[in-house]
Amino acid sequence: MSSNLVESRSPSPAHGAFWDNVYATSDYSRVPETRILEPALAFFGDVRGKTLMELGCGPGAASLYLAQRGANVIAVDVSQKAIDDLQRHCAAHAIANVRPVRADALSIDAVGPVDFVYGSMILHHVEPFAQFALVLRRVLRPGGKAFFYENSAMSSLLVWFRQHIVGRLWVPKYGDPDEFPLTAAEILELRKHFEVRVEIPELLFFALAGQYLLRGRFTKPLSALDRAFYRRGWLTNYSYRQFVMLQG
């Protein structure tokens, strides 16, 4: 598959510019997260020779990882810089089964259909979500699967802190200004079109508070507290992280 750039409906310039800056000034998303990719591959099954779309590919670490396992990958992002960098990497290393595409989430049916869709921390950026769910249904072939690693709005306490504390005083705000954790209503929207399974792979609760409120101090003891609560099944449904798995 060619690694040439394919342009579809133009993404929001402001949104693309935000992520252009992220990828130009940080190492964000440059290492494949195997703790997420391995469960995704276990859910997909054999991807060799199949068409797999990564939604929100960034610099392409996950796309390259999936291509190494035999998938024909369509790597989609709103960032022109991310797409240009990935295109140059593929050309320099003669990688023929990754095709970088600059597009937003509502345009992906223009570059489908595909057998699988993978995304990490992408769904909560997408609006209007009901429209996206329909687009995702169109882009996935019958029997296709999608796997997303996402944040979660299930904890009203964490959402309150996000709305009223994060980005104020000394508390940093990460991510673009319009994003919001994936809600239960959005999960229900996906259920209109897919069989949906949600799994909680870890408890991220106390360590998250430490990251934001304590400027990263006490990370180890707070993470240990998260692990202890997770083993006992306490607060699991209020974790800030989840796997969302869809079957067409």
C-alpha positions in Angstrom: 0.0 0.0 0.0 1.3 3.4 -0.9 2.5 5.8 1.8 1.5 8.9 -0.3 -0.6 11.6 1.4 -4.3 11.4 0.7 -6.4 14.5 1.4 -10.1 14.3 2.4 -12.4 16.9 3.8 -10.3 19.6 5.5 -9.9 19.2 9.3 -10.4 22.2 11.5 -7.3 24.5 11.0 -7.2 25.4 14.7 -7.5 21.8 15.9 -4.8 20.7 13.5 -2.6 23.6 14.5 -2.8 22.7 18.2 -1.6 19.2 17.4 1.1 20.4 15.0 2.5 22.3 17.9 2.3 19.3 20.2 4.2 17.1 17.8 6.8 19.8 17.0 7.6 20.6 20.6 7.3 17.3 22.5 7.9 13.5 22.2 4.2 12.8 22.8 3.0 9.5 21.3 6.3 8.6 19.8 6.7 5.2 21.5 4.2 2.3 20.8 2.2 1.6 23.9 2.4 -2.2 23.9 0.2 -2.5 27.0 -2.6 -1.1 24.9 -1.6 -2.6 21.5 -1.3 -6.1 22.7 -4.9 -6.3 24.1 -6.1 -4.6 20.8 -4.4 -7.3 18.7 -5.8 -10.0 21.0 -9.3 -8.5 20.3 -8.8 -8.1 16.6 -7.2 -11.5 16.0 -5.0 -12.1 12.9 -4.4 -8.7 11.2 -2.1 -10.0 8.5 -3.3 -8.8 5.1 -6.2 -6.9 6.7 -6.9 -3.2 6.4 -6.6 -1.4 9.7 -7.1 2.2 10.4 -5.5 4.1 13.2 -7.5 7.1 14.1 -5.4 9.8 15.6 -2.1 8.3 14.6 0.1 11.2 15.6 3.8 10.4 14.7 2.7 6.9 13.8 4.3 4.7 16.5 1.2 2.5 16.8 0.6 2.4 13.0 4.2 1.2 12.4 3.8 -1.4 15.2 0.6 -2.7 13.6 2.2 -2.7 10.1 5.0 -4.8 11.4 2.4 -7.4 12.3 1.2 -7.6 8.8 -1.7 -5.1 8.7 -2.2 -2.7 5.8 -2.5 0.5 7.9 -4.3 3.7 7.0 -2.8 6.2 9.5 -5.2 9.2 10.0 -4.6 12.4 11.9 -5.6 16.1 11.7 -2.0 17.2 12.2 -0.3 18.0 8.9 3.1 17.8 10.7 2.3 14.3 12.0 1.3 13.1 8.6 4.3 14.7 6.8 6.7 13.2 9.4 5.2 9.7 9.1 5.2 9.9 5.3 8.9 10.8 5.3 9.6 8.0 7.7 7.8 5.4 5.5 9.6 6.7 2.4 13.0 6.5 4.1 12.5 3.0 5.4 10.6 1.6 2.3 7.5 0.9 4.4 4.8 0.1 1.8 1.9 -1.0 4.1 1.3 2.3 5.9 -0.7 5.1 4.2 -0.7 8.4 6.0 -3.9 10.4 5.5 -4.7 13.9 6.8 -8.4 13.9 7.8 -10.7 14.4 10.7 -12.8 11.7 12.4 -15.9 12.7 10.5 -14.2 12.1 7.1 -12.8 8.6 7.6 -15.5 6.9 5.5 -13.9 8.6 2.5 -10.7 6.5 3.0 -12.4 3.2 4.0 -13.8 0.6 4.2 -11.5 -1.2 6.7 -11.5 -4.4 8.7 -10.3 -2.8 12.0 -10.1 0.6 13.6 -7.7 1.4 16.4 -7.4 4.6 18.5 -5.8 5.7 21.7 -7.2 8.7 23.5 -9.1 9.9 20.5 -12.9 9.4 20.9 -13.3 12.1 23.5 -12.0 14.7 21.0 -14.7 13.9 18.5 -17.9 16.0 18.1 -20.7 15.7 17.1 -20.4 12.2 18.5 -23.6 10.8 17.1 -22.5 11.7 13.6 -19.1 10.1 14.2 -20.8 6.9 15.3 -22.6 6.7 12.0 -19.4 7.4 10.1 -17.6 4.7 12.0 -20.4 2.2 11.2 -20.0 3.0 7.5 -16.2 2.7 7.5 -16.1 -0.7 9.2 -16.8 -3.7 7.0 -19.5 -6.2 8.2 -18.0 -8.1 11.1 -15.3 -5.5 11.6 -13.9 -4.5 15.0 -12.8 -1.4 16.6 -10.7 -1.0 19.8 -10.2 2.3 21.6 -8.2 3.2 24.7 -10.1 6.1 26.3 -10.6 8.3 29.3 -13.9 8.1 31.2 -16.4 10.6 32.6 -17.9 7.9 35.0 -16.4 9.6 38.1 -18.4 12.7 38.9 -15.6 13.7 41.3 -12.9 13.6 38.6 -15.2 15.4 36.2 -15.9 18.2 38.7 -12.1 18.6 39.3 -11.6 18.7 35.6 -14.3 21.4 35.1 -13.5 23.6 38.1 -9.9 23.1 39.1 -7.8 21.9 36.1 -6.4 24.9 34.1 -6.7 27.2 37.1 -4.2 28.5 39.6 -1.2 26.1 39.6 -3.1 23.1 38.2 -2.0 22.3 34.6 -4.4 21.5 31.7 -3.3 19.0 29.1 -4.8 18.4 25.7 -6.8 20.6 23.4 -9.3 23.1 24.9 -12.4 21.4 23.6 -11.9 17.8 24.7 -14.0 16.2 27.4 -13.8 12.6 28.8 -15.9 10.0 27.1 -19.4 9.9 28.6 -21.9 7.2 29.3 -24.2 8.8 26.7 -21.5 8.5 24.1 -21.1 4.8 24.9 -24.8 4.4 24.5 -24.5 6.1 21.1 -22.0 3.5 20.0 -24.4 0.7 21.2 -26.9 1.9 18.6 -24.6 0.6 15.9 -22.3 -2.0 17.5 -21.9 -4.7 20.0 -20.0 -2.9 22.7 -17.8 -4.2 25.5 -16.1 -2.0 28.0 -13.2 -3.2 30.1 -11.2 -1.4 32.8 -7.6 -2.3 32.4 -6.3 -0.3 35.4 -7.4 2.0 38.1 -6.3 5.5 37.5 -7.8 7.7 40.2 -5.4 8.6 43.1 -2.3 8.9 40.9 -4.3 11.2 38.6 -5.0 13.6 41.5 -1.3 13.5 42.4 -0.3 14.3 38.8 -2.6 17.4 38.6 -2.9 18.7 42.2 0.5 17.7 43.6 2.6 18.5 40.5 3.6 14.9 40.1 4.8 14.4 43.7 4.0 11.1 45.6 3.4 9.4 42.3 4.7 6.0 43.5 2.6 5.7 46.6 -0.5 7.0 44.9 0.0 4.5 42.0 0.5 1.7 44.5 -2.8 2.8 46.1 -4.5 2.6 42.7 -3.1 -0.9 42.1 -4.3 -2.1 45.6 -7.8 -0.8 45.0 -7.9 -2.3 41.5 -6.9 -5.8 42.8 -9.8 -5.6 45.3 -12.2 -4.3 42.7 -12.8 -1.1 44.6 -13.6 2.1 42.6 -12.8 0.2 39.4 -15.8 1.6 37.6 -14.6 5.1 38.4 -11.2 4.7 36.8 -10.2 7.4 34.3 -9.1 4.8 31.8 -11.1 2.1 29.8 -10.9 -0.1 26.8 -13.9 0.3 24.5 -14.3 -2.6 22.1 -16.8 -2.6 19.2 -18.0 -5.5 17.0 -19.8 -4.7 13.8 
